[in-house]
Amino acid sequence: MIPTTTQVLAFFNLFAGIMLTASIGLFIGGFIIYLVRLGTWPTYRESAVQLMMWGVSILFTLVLVLAVQQFLLDHLMVAVVIGALIIIALVIWALASSAKPEEKRNGGDRR
């Protein structure tokens, strides 16, 4: 059975759940490390801040992915047409780039 476009787009809900879990886990883990290392030497608190930054970055990426998914679900016909145009353009580009005549390799242009 071939999945429909809507089913493929709905698959991103699973991906979003994994990203949300990773985001929350990294942020909370970094925050706990930051608090535990408070007042110790060496503190390594910079690594905790890096973990929290990764958590926020993943959360931002999740928001973008969900926005694109929602747009594609709402405007499915437009998305399919744009996807088809992109594929057609890539095929034409591949055919045009493979049909280029090869340049002379023995010295190029001699006068």
C-alpha positions as CSV (number, residue, x, y, z in Angstrom):
1,M,0.0,0.0,0.0
2,I,1.4,3.4,-1.0
3,P,1.0,6.1,1.6
4,T,-0.8,9.3,0.6
5,T,0.7,12.7,0.8
6,T,-1.4,13.5,3.9
7,Q,-0.1,10.3,5.6
8,V,3.5,11.2,4.8
9,L,3.0,14.7,6.2
10,A,1.2,13.3,9.3
11,F,4.3,11.2,9.9
12,F,6.1,14.4,11.0
13,N,4.0,14.3,14.2
14,L,6.2,11.4,15.3
15,F,9.3,13.4,14.4
16,A,7.9,16.4,16.3
17,G,7.4,14.3,19.4
18,I,11.0,13.0,19.3
19,M,12.3,16.6,18.8
20,L,10.2,17.9,21.6
21,T,11.4,15.2,24.0
22,A,15.1,15.9,23.0
23,S,14.6,19.6,23.4
24,I,13.1,19.4,26.9
25,G,15.6,16.7,27.9
26,L,18.6,18.7,26.8
27,F,17.3,22.0,28.4
28,I,16.4,20.4,31.7
29,G,19.6,18.4,31.8
30,G,21.7,21.4,31.1
31,F,19.9,23.4,33.8
32,I,20.4,20.7,36.3
33,I,24.1,20.5,35.5
34,Y,24.3,24.3,35.8
35,L,22.8,24.2,39.3
36,V,24.8,21.2,40.5
37,R,28.1,22.7,39.4
38,L,27.3,26.0,41.1
39,G,30.2,26.9,43.5
40,T,32.6,24.1,42.4
41,W,36.0,24.4,40.8
42,P,36.3,23.9,37.9
43,T,32.7,24.6,37.2
44,Y,32.2,23.4,33.6
45,R,29.1,25.5,33.6
46,E,29.9,26.5,30.0
47,S,29.0,23.0,28.9
48,A,25.7,23.2,30.7
49,V,24.9,26.5,28.9
50,Q,25.8,24.8,25.6
51,L,23.3,22.0,26.4
52,M,20.6,24.5,27.2
53,M,21.4,26.3,23.9
54,W,21.1,23.1,22.0
55,G,17.7,22.5,23.7
56,V,16.4,25.9,22.6
57,S,17.8,25.5,19.1
58,I,16.0,22.1,18.7
59,L,12.8,23.7,20.0
60,F,13.1,26.6,17.5
61,T,13.7,24.0,14.7
62,L,10.6,22.1,15.8
63,V,8.5,25.2,15.6
64,L,9.7,25.8,12.0
65,V,9.1,22.2,11.0
66,L,5.6,22.2,12.4
67,A,4.8,25.5,10.7
68,V,5.9,24.1,7.3
69,Q,3.9,20.9,8.0
70,Q,0.8,22.8,8.9
71,F,1.1,25.0,5.7
72,L,1.6,21.9,3.6
73,L,-1.5,20.2,5.1
74,D,-3.6,23.3,4.7
75,H,-2.5,23.9,1.1
76,L,-1.8,20.4,-0.2
77,M,-2.6,21.0,-3.8
78,V,-0.2,24.0,-4.0
79,A,2.5,22.0,-2.2
80,V,2.2,19.1,-4.7
81,V,2.4,21.5,-7.7
82,I,5.4,23.3,-6.3
83,G,7.1,19.9,-5.5
84,A,6.4,18.7,-9.1
85,L,7.8,21.9,-10.5
86,I,11.0,21.5,-8.5
87,I,11.4,17.9,-9.6
88,I,10.8,18.9,-13.3
89,A,13.4,21.7,-12.9
90,L,15.9,19.3,-11.4
91,V,15.4,16.8,-14.2
92,I,15.8,19.5,-16.9
93,W,18.9,20.8,-15.1
94,A,20.4,17.3,-14.9
95,L,19.8,16.7,-18.6
96,A,21.2,20.1,-19.6
97,S,24.3,19.7,-17.5
98,S,25.0,16.2,-18.9
99,A,24.6,17.4,-22.5
100,K,27.4,20.0,-22.4
101,P,30.1,19.4,-24.9
102,E,33.4,18.6,-23.4
103,E,36.2,21.1,-23.7
104,K,39.5,20.2,-25.4
105,R,41.9,18.9,-22.9
106,N,45.1,19.2,-25.0
107,G,46.1,22.8,-24.4
108,G,42.7,24.5,-24.9
109,D,42.7,27.4,-27.4
110,R,45.9,27.5,-29.5
111,R,46.7,30.3,-32.0
